[in-house]
Amino acid sequence: MMVDYKSIKESFELDGAFQLKRLYYPDHIHEIGHLRIKSWKNEHGVDPQFFSQDYWLEHFDETAVHWAIMLGDRVVACSRLTIHQSLDEAPYSDILLGLNLPQMLPPISCINRLVVDPSYRGNGFSKILDVARIVTAIEEKVNYIIAEPQDDRILPLTKLGFQKISDIDRIPEIPDRHFSLMLLNLNVYHNEK
């Protein structure tokens, strides 16, 4: 069954003060990097040394599609979609290449770095950002989306059509939390008329 992600995205109603916005590098990038640290540093299972830095940015951020929930000019939630021609270009490629993944024709994409400011959690921002990234991937003719969620994100992603493929031993920045590998096949969306 195909999920109508575009209709879901169009149906979202944010409180008038909040706005869903696509950001282009380098707009707000240091604020995004700081929010990644702020959102994770007090959580169980993180590497305290890694999260003692001021912000978390990677080379993937320069070419990624960033979606954010804005409150005025401030980022209160954000997420990233990266698009790749091969799995060895993807974030955590060393982990992904060691897993038994199905054959995937490029382009493929990865969704990651979804964070919500602790003061604004519980507003449904994660789902809004997930759907925005899926719609973007469909528009960009991506064939598969890879996600590496922690346990509490598996059910929401399953409801959006993702399938759990395997467990992931550990993510370096968050070594004491369990993560899984999930996959969303978007090929069916490219044959729509």
C-alpha positions in Angstrom: 0.0 0.0 0.0 1.3 3.4 -1.0 1.4 6.1 1.6 0.4 9.6 0.4 3.2 11.5 2.0 2.5 14.7 0.2 -1.1 14.8 1.6 0.3 14.1 5.1 2.8 16.9 4.8 0.1 19.3 3.5 -2.2 18.4 6.4 0.2 19.4 9.2 -0.9 22.4 11.1 1.7 24.0 13.3 0.9 26.5 16.0 1.0 29.9 14.3 4.3 30.7 16.0 6.1 27.7 14.4 7.1 27.2 10.8 8.4 24.3 8.8 11.3 25.5 6.7 13.9 24.0 4.3 17.3 25.4 5.1 20.2 25.7 2.7 23.8 25.4 3.9 25.2 27.5 5.6 22.0 29.1 6.8 21.6 28.4 10.6 24.2 25.6 10.4 26.0 26.6 13.6 22.7 26.9 15.4 21.8 23.4 14.1 25.2 22.0 15.3 24.6 23.5 18.7 21.1 22.2 18.9 22.4 18.7 18.2 24.6 18.9 21.2 22.0 20.6 23.5 19.4 18.0 22.6 21.6 14.9 23.3 24.2 15.9 25.9 22.1 15.1 29.0 20.6 11.9 27.5 21.5 8.4 28.8 24.0 6.4 26.7 26.0 9.2 25.0 29.7 9.6 24.9 30.3 12.5 27.4 33.5 13.5 25.8 32.0 13.8 22.4 29.0 15.8 23.7 31.3 18.2 25.7 32.0 20.1 22.4 30.0 23.2 21.5 28.4 21.9 18.3 28.2 18.8 16.1 28.7 19.3 12.4 29.9 17.0 9.7 31.0 17.3 6.1 27.6 15.8 5.1 25.9 18.9 6.3 27.4 20.9 3.4 25.4 19.0 0.8 22.5 17.8 2.8 18.9 18.9 2.7 18.1 20.3 6.1 14.5 20.7 7.4 13.8 22.8 10.5 10.9 23.8 12.7 11.5 27.5 13.3 10.1 29.7 16.1 10.7 33.1 14.6 14.3 33.1 13.4 15.3 30.3 15.9 15.7 26.6 15.1 13.8 24.5 17.7 13.9 21.2 15.8 15.9 20.0 12.8 16.7 17.0 10.7 18.9 16.1 7.8 18.5 14.1 4.5 21.6 13.1 2.6 21.5 11.7 -0.9 24.2 9.3 -2.3 25.2 7.4 -5.4 26.6 4.5 -3.3 26.4 3.2 0.2 30.1 3.9 0.9 29.3 7.6 0.6 26.6 7.5 3.3 26.9 8.5 7.0 28.0 5.5 9.1 29.0 3.7 5.8 31.5 1.6 7.8 28.6 0.2 9.9 26.2 -0.1 6.9 28.7 -1.9 4.7 29.0 -4.6 7.4 25.3 -5.4 7.4 23.4 -7.7 5.2 21.5 -5.1 3.2 19.3 -5.8 0.1 20.6 -4.7 -3.2 19.7 -1.0 -3.6 19.9 0.9 -6.9 21.1 4.5 -6.4 20.3 7.2 -5.6 19.9 6.3 -1.9 19.4 8.6 1.0 19.9 8.6 4.7 17.7 10.4 7.3 19.5 11.3 10.5 20.4 14.0 13.0 16.8 14.6 13.9 16.8 16.6 17.2 14.2 18.6 19.0 15.1 21.2 21.7 14.1 19.6 25.0 11.8 22.6 25.7 9.7 21.9 22.6 9.4 18.1 22.7 5.9 16.5 22.6 4.6 18.7 19.7 4.8 16.1 16.9 7.8 17.8 15.3 9.6 14.5 14.6 6.8 13.2 12.4 6.6 16.5 10.5 10.3 16.5 9.9 10.2 12.8 8.9 7.5 13.4 6.3 9.2 16.5 4.9 12.3 14.4 4.3 10.4 11.6 2.7 8.6 14.0 0.4 12.0 15.6 -0.5 13.5 12.1 -1.3 10.5 11.3 -3.6 10.9 14.6 -5.4 14.6 13.9 -5.8 13.9 10.5 -7.3 15.6 8.6 -4.5 15.0 4.9 -4.6 15.6 4.0 -0.9 15.8 5.9 2.4 18.0 4.4 5.2 17.3 5.3 8.8 19.3 4.3 11.9 16.7 5.1 14.7 17.0 4.5 18.4 14.3 2.2 19.8 11.6 4.8 20.5 11.6 5.9 16.9 11.0 2.5 15.4 7.2 2.5 15.7 6.8 6.0 14.2 9.0 5.2 11.3 7.2 1.8 10.8 3.9 3.8 10.6 5.4 5.8 7.8 6.3 2.6 5.8 9.9 1.9 7.0 10.8 -1.8 7.6 13.3 -2.9 10.2 16.2 -4.7 8.5 18.6 -5.4 11.4 20.1 -4.2 14.7 23.1 -2.0 14.8 25.8 -2.8 17.4 26.5 0.8 18.3 26.7 4.3 17.1 30.1 5.9 18.1 28.6 9.1 19.5 25.9 7.3 21.5 27.6 3.9 22.4 25.3 2.8 25.2 22.0 3.0 23.3 20.5 0.4 21.0 19.9 1.4 17.3 18.3 -0.4 14.4 18.6 -0.2 10.6 15.4 0.6 8.8 14.7 0.9 5.1 12.0 2.6 3.0 11.6 1.6 -0.6 10.5 4.5 -2.7 10.7 2.9 -6.1 6.9 2.6 -6.4 6.6 6.4 -6.2 8.7 7.0 -9.3 6.1 5.2 -11.5 3.2 7.4 -10.6 1.6 9.4 -13.4 
